[in-house]
Amino acid sequence: MFKGVAYTEEYRVINERHQFFKEPDFALGSVVYDGQPYFDVELKYDVYQGNLLTMNTEALGSSILILDGNKVTEFTIHGNRFKNLNQNLVENKAYGFLEVLVENDSLSLYKKHAKKIFKRTDKEILYYEFKDRNSYYLHYADTYYSLKKANDLNAIFPEYRKSLKAIRNRYASLGKSDPDAYMKSILLDLSALISAQSAKETL
């Protein structure tokens, strides 16, 4: 049912700083592959290499398969939904799988999960550690914007600058404790403002 290439583990990891999304073990999820949805599929997302993995139950050889990324439209794992945005977004780069944080008629907020690799040695044992290097992308009015911080929204939505300041203050406590919830809350409130303004203009 799935096509891809055999996966081989390249990096020895001895602690929790692995290259995978949330957990290094397989978890049941769903995937839309070649236009067909599949449910209760064993999946694992290699964030460092940008590969979606599944168990290879049919072919001989490796028990793990790298799914053909060009055929994966979206997938869900650990309750998190990812879409394949394998197109030019910002600075003419293809970004592959991005987590969907907000998606509605007004705007969409995506999170690009990435990992930076570090080589370590301990008592002559070579191993690797991976550190998160995540970023956010906003899709609004047919354009993608890179967001390094919430203040970047001021340049995209100058007409809502005052409202955005109030919204950021409202969720300030989330800024350090839960950056995803912080950005998501701000964008949901902003989306509501844009929808309200649009409804007013159509009256």
HUSUL-V582000 format. One line per field, one symbol per residue. ss: DSSP state (A for helix, B for strand, O for the rest). phi: phi as a letter, one per 30 degrees, with the letter a starting at -180 (. if undefined). psi: psi as a letter, one per 40 degrees, with the letter a starting at -180 (. if undefined). A space follows every 10 residues. Layout:
ss = ???
phi = ???
psi = ???
This chain:
ss = OOOBBBOOOO OOOOOOOOOB OOOOOOBBBB BBBOOBBBBB BBBBBBOOOO BBBBBOOOOO OOOBBBBOAA ABBBBBBOOB BBBBOOOBOO OOOBOOBBBB BBBOOOOBBB BBOOBBBBBB BBOOBBBBBB BBOOBBBBBB OOBBBBBOOA AAAAAAOAAA AAAAAAAAAA OOOAAAAOAA AAAAAAAAAA AAAAAAAAAA AAO
phi = .cblbdcbdc cdbcbddccc dibdcdbdab bcbhicdbch cdbacdddci cccbdcccdd jedbcddddd ccdaabbhic cbcdcdbdcb hhcccidbdd cbabddabbb bcdbbccbcb bbhicdbbbb cdbdbcbccb hibcbdcdad dddeddbddc eddddddddd ceddecdaed dddddddddd eddddddddd ddd
psi = diiaiihhhd hhheaegiei hcieiiihai ihhfehhhif hhihhgddef hhiihgedii biehhhihde ehdiihhfeh hiihfgihch ffihebhihh dhhaddiihi hhhiihihhi hhfehhiiih hhgiiihhhh feihhhhdid deddddgdee dddddddddd eddedddgdd dddddddddd dddddddddd de.
